[in-house]
Amino acid sequence: MIKKILLLPLLLFVTVLSAQQRDALVYFKDKDNVAAGIANPGTILSQEAVYRKALHNIPIDERDVPLNEAYKTTVSNQPGITVLAKSKWLNAVYVRGAVKSIQALLNLSFVADIEFMDASLNRPFQPLKTYDKFNLEKTLTKYNYGNALNQTTMIAVDVLHDHNYEGDGITVAFMDNGYPNVLINRAFAEMRQNNRLLGYYDFVNRTVDYNGSGSHGAHTLSTAAAFLDGEFVGTAPEASYYLFITEDGSQESPVEEAWWVEALERADSLGVFVTNTSLGYLSFDVPQYNYQYSDLDGQTTLSARGANIAFEKGMINVVSAGNEGSQFGYITTPADALGAFTVGAVDEFGNRAWFSSHGPSYDGRLKPDVMAQGEFAAIVDKDGNVNYSNGTSFSGPIIAGAIASLWEVAPHLKNDVIMQVVRESADLYNNPTAQMGYGIPNFADALTQVQILNTEEHLRKELFAIYPNPVTDYFNISFPESISKATVSIYNILGQKLLEKEITQTGNKVRIEHLNSGVYLISIHAENKTTGFKIIKQ
């Protein structure tokens, strides 16, 4: 009797659920013309993207190839199905429809799998309290010219500017809810006049537009890009910018994550170096889509997966930690992603802001990475007025701009190298905490370190080197890029020549197991120049 009574409500729930609209990712089995696309990358990526990938030795692979548009159209034409977004990286489309209609898509020969955004259909869930992620970020009424000085000098990005590193040649993409007045706001006049506003796109409405559903994006953009001489200077005033709208103010849905991943893909295809995301996802209008802390392992959520691929593609993805410090507590997603450079907020004195979300991620990784001013942070509003606001939404782009200025020093250095340099410059690097991560970075120290790395890399390209040293049985000789062959000679400390042989870039091993232990002198001669080394034979 009890089982029958329980069974009826369950069947009713399943019937109602199947009729409700649900969201899901629909994965495709394959792509068209993969080999041709990889062999001719200019047909699938911009020249800027091909250049950046070559600069950083990032391989162009199947994920760069567009998904099959015929598959997308077929899915879109299925009864009761609406396609809202697509991802070439995931080879999937984001759809909305009744559960049965979505499940029926598995009958299509090219559909590999379906992942519902309703957590109850894929994994256990626990409803979380819905929150307004912009609640803390309403512009405050106080006004003071030049208050950007504190948030700039706190991380010593002014030292970068003094050395004329202001993001010139580095492209940054912002993902947010809207950038109203960006074409008339006086704070962005220089960016417009110098053609550094490269473009904008609204992924929510599928239009070439910058307005969106709010002004949050305009405020976050100002902390990096604004320039009002004597009033406000952002952290990357000479960088170039793309503005993408991925946030829909009328809803809170995982489809916004799908739009965000699309924007990342667009940014990568355009050769963007740095992205900024002052958004975070945790709970949604449909409670079944909510994330639990256990989902924040850096690899589970839709946006985290996108961020990880974006990192593999060579970009630095700066993500605000979230404003859940006094509620949920932990970072939101995609701040949890392995490929996210996560930024928390401090006040004007360098103390952690009460609202700043903390770590660790569910899998125990240290988050946030670093901190910057986000409490009473200076911004320029959509009308060109200097104001103040609160939120990790502003500490994030302050760091994103600073990273763009730093990367200008040595744009050939890879993303993981730049990120680690910034971490190591922070004041808590040797004693990090879950609340502050590695602490507040010092971009003056980061500048010194990048210059050292840049010099070392230059020397590696210009000079011979021997490794390992000390030596046991043999050593290798690395060549400068411009030299293909050389002659190596080995002398004992009395100056007697013991060995001479010709070496090449591929045949660069020299065996010395027959020599006794001791100190030897090495001479490498190529193109009328001789380079000397000392080695120790063990």
Secondary structure as GFF3:
##gff-version 3
##sequence-region A 1 538
A	DSSP	alpha_helix	2	19	.	.	.	ID=ss1
A	DSSP	beta_strand	21	28	.	.	.	ID=ss2
A	DSSP	alpha_helix	34	39	.	.	.	ID=ss3
A	DSSP	three_ten_helix	41	43	.	.	.	ID=ss4
A	DSSP	alpha_helix	47	55	.	.	.	ID=ss5
A	DSSP	three_ten_helix	62	64	.	.	.	ID=ss6
A	DSSP	alpha_helix	69	76	.	.	.	ID=ss7
A	DSSP	beta_strand	82	87	.	.	.	ID=ss8
A	DSSP	beta_strand	92	98	.	.	.	ID=ss9
A	DSSP	alpha_helix	99	104	.	.	.	ID=ss10
A	DSSP	three_ten_helix	105	107	.	.	.	ID=ss11
A	DSSP	beta_strand	111	116	.	.	.	ID=ss12
A	DSSP	alpha_helix	119	122	.	.	.	ID=ss13
A	DSSP	three_ten_helix	135	137	.	.	.	ID=ss14
A	DSSP	alpha_helix	148	153	.	.	.	ID=ss15
A	DSSP	alpha_helix	157	162	.	.	.	ID=ss16
A	DSSP	beta_strand	171	176	.	.	.	ID=ss17
A	DSSP	three_ten_helix	186	188	.	.	.	ID=ss18
A	DSSP	alpha_helix	189	193	.	.	.	ID=ss19
A	DSSP	beta_strand	197	202	.	.	.	ID=ss20
A	DSSP	alpha_helix	216	225	.	.	.	ID=ss21
A	DSSP	beta_strand	227	228	.	.	.	ID=ss22
A	DSSP	beta_strand	232	233	.	.	.	ID=ss23
A	DSSP	beta_strand	240	245	.	.	.	ID=ss24
A	DSSP	alpha_helix	255	269	.	.	.	ID=ss25
A	DSSP	beta_strand	274	277	.	.	.	ID=ss26
A	DSSP	three_ten_helix	287	289	.	.	.	ID=ss27
A	DSSP	three_ten_helix	293	295	.	.	.	ID=ss28
A	DSSP	alpha_helix	302	312	.	.	.	ID=ss29
A	DSSP	beta_strand	316	320	.	.	.	ID=ss30
A	DSSP	beta_strand	340	346	.	.	.	ID=ss31
A	DSSP	beta_strand	370	373	.	.	.	ID=ss32
A	DSSP	beta_strand	377	380	.	.	.	ID=ss33
A	DSSP	beta_strand	386	389	.	.	.	ID=ss34
A	DSSP	alpha_helix	392	407	.	.	.	ID=ss35
A	DSSP	alpha_helix	415	425	.	.	.	ID=ss36
A	DSSP	alpha_helix	443	462	.	.	.	ID=ss37
A	DSSP	beta_strand	465	467	.	.	.	ID=ss38
A	DSSP	beta_strand	474	478	.	.	.	ID=ss39
A	DSSP	beta_strand	485	491	.	.	.	ID=ss40
A	DSSP	beta_strand	497	504	.	.	.	ID=ss41
A	DSSP	beta_strand	509	511	.	.	.	ID=ss42
A	DSSP	beta_strand	518	526	.	.	.	ID=ss43
A	DSSP	beta_strand	529	537	.	.	.	ID=ss44
###
